[in-house]
Amino acid sequence: MAKQHPSRDEFVGFAREVEPRLRRALVAACGTQRGLDATEDALVYAWENWDKVQTARNPAGYLYRVAQRRAMRHRKTLPLLRETAVVDPPVIEPGLQPALEHLSKSQRIAVVLIDGYAWTNHEVADLLGVGRSTVQKHHERGLAKLRRELGVSVNA
């Protein structure tokens, strides 16, 4: 049976909708460069395996899991955040990157997507294919670990 490919317009529409969310999640999970590479690989996979992708219950989540597996095969040490030249660098706690690297992958994904990109627990859960309560636990534990590591307390 021949593989089915989408029309160019159909695929471009799909990619425009899915790519930003997929990229953010993969960068949060794998670091900047590996996440960008994994996003590109996932979209190539989507084109080549359109019949599987289009029938998936959650195409973005399906591609996320495919990209995660592929990224782990080509694992090498890369920084989580890419070094870039910025004229006016944003004010970011210098200890944030090392602290993020000490979180578990699930905690890092939850914290970066929820607090960094304003995703809801439901959106993260849908992408990862887990329950909202699981995402909430990873988020809460990740924030607690970040606070401890950075010496930040929460005033009630």
C-alpha positions in Angstrom: 0.0 0.0 0.0 1.5 3.4 -1.1 1.9 6.0 1.6 -0.5 8.9 1.4 1.0 12.4 1.3 -1.1 15.5 2.0 -1.5 18.3 -0.5 1.1 21.1 -0.1 -1.6 23.5 1.3 -3.0 20.9 3.7 0.5 20.2 5.1 1.5 23.9 5.3 -1.7 24.6 7.3 -1.1 21.6 9.6 2.6 22.6 10.1 1.7 26.3 10.9 -0.8 25.1 13.5 1.4 22.5 15.1 5.0 23.7 14.8 5.0 26.5 17.4 3.6 24.3 20.2 5.7 21.3 19.2 8.9 23.4 19.0 8.3 25.0 22.5 7.6 21.6 24.0 10.6 20.0 22.4 12.9 22.9 23.3 11.7 22.6 26.9 12.3 18.9 27.0 15.5 18.6 25.0 17.2 22.0 25.1 17.4 24.6 22.4 19.4 23.1 19.6 18.2 19.5 20.1 14.6 20.7 20.4 14.8 22.7 17.2 16.3 19.7 15.4 13.7 17.4 16.8 10.9 19.8 15.6 12.3 19.7 12.1 12.6 15.9 12.2 9.0 15.6 13.5 7.7 17.6 10.6 9.6 15.6 8.1 8.2 12.5 9.8 4.7 14.0 9.5 5.1 14.4 5.8 6.5 11.0 5.2 4.0 9.3 7.5 0.9 11.4 6.9 -1.4 8.5 6.9 -0.5 7.7 10.6 -0.3 11.4 11.7 -3.6 12.5 10.3 -5.5 9.6 11.9 -3.9 10.1 15.3 -6.2 11.2 18.1 -3.7 13.9 19.0 -1.4 14.6 16.0 0.8 17.1 17.9 1.2 14.7 20.8 2.0 11.9 18.5 4.7 13.9 16.7 6.1 15.0 20.1 6.6 11.4 21.2 8.1 10.5 17.9 10.5 13.4 18.1 11.4 12.7 21.7 12.4 9.1 20.9 14.4 10.2 17.9 16.1 13.0 19.9 17.1 10.5 22.6 18.8 8.3 20.0 21.1 11.1 19.0 21.8 12.3 22.5 24.8 14.4 23.1 25.5 17.1 25.7 24.1 20.4 24.5 23.1 23.4 26.6 19.4 23.8 27.4 19.5 27.4 26.3 21.3 28.6 23.3 24.0 31.3 23.6 23.0 34.4 21.6 24.3 37.9 21.2 21.7 40.3 22.5 22.0 44.0 22.6 19.8 44.5 25.6 19.7 41.1 27.3 16.5 40.3 29.2 16.7 40.2 33.0 16.9 36.5 33.8 18.2 35.1 37.0 21.7 33.8 36.2 21.1 30.6 38.2 18.0 29.7 36.2 19.6 27.6 33.5 21.6 25.5 35.9 18.5 25.1 38.1 16.4 24.1 35.1 19.0 21.5 34.2 18.6 19.9 37.7 14.9 19.3 37.2 13.6 16.1 35.8 12.6 16.3 32.2 8.9 16.1 33.1 9.3 18.9 35.7 11.2 21.1 33.3 8.7 20.7 30.5 5.8 21.5 32.8 7.5 24.6 34.3 8.8 26.0 31.0 5.6 25.5 29.1 3.2 26.7 31.9 5.3 29.5 33.4 7.4 30.5 30.4 4.8 30.1 27.6 1.5 30.4 29.6 0.2 27.0 28.5 -2.5 25.4 30.6 -2.1 22.1 32.4 -4.7 20.7 30.0 -2.6 21.8 26.9 0.6 20.3 28.4 -1.3 17.1 29.4 -2.8 16.8 25.9 0.6 17.2 24.2 2.4 14.7 26.5 -0.5 12.2 26.5 -0.8 12.2 30.4 -3.4 13.4 32.9 -3.8 17.0 34.0 -3.1 15.9 37.6 0.2 14.4 36.5 1.2 17.7 34.8 0.1 19.6 37.9 2.3 17.4 40.2 5.3 17.8 37.9 4.8 21.6 37.8 4.4 21.9 41.5 7.4 19.7 42.3 9.5 21.5 39.6 8.7 24.9 41.0 9.4 23.8 44.5 12.8 22.4 43.4 13.6 25.7 41.5 12.7 27.8 44.5 14.9 25.7 46.8 17.8 25.8 44.4 17.5 29.5 43.8 16.8 30.4 47.4 13.4 31.9 46.7 10.5 31.8 49.2 6.8 32.3 48.4 5.0 34.9 50.5 1.4 34.0 51.2 
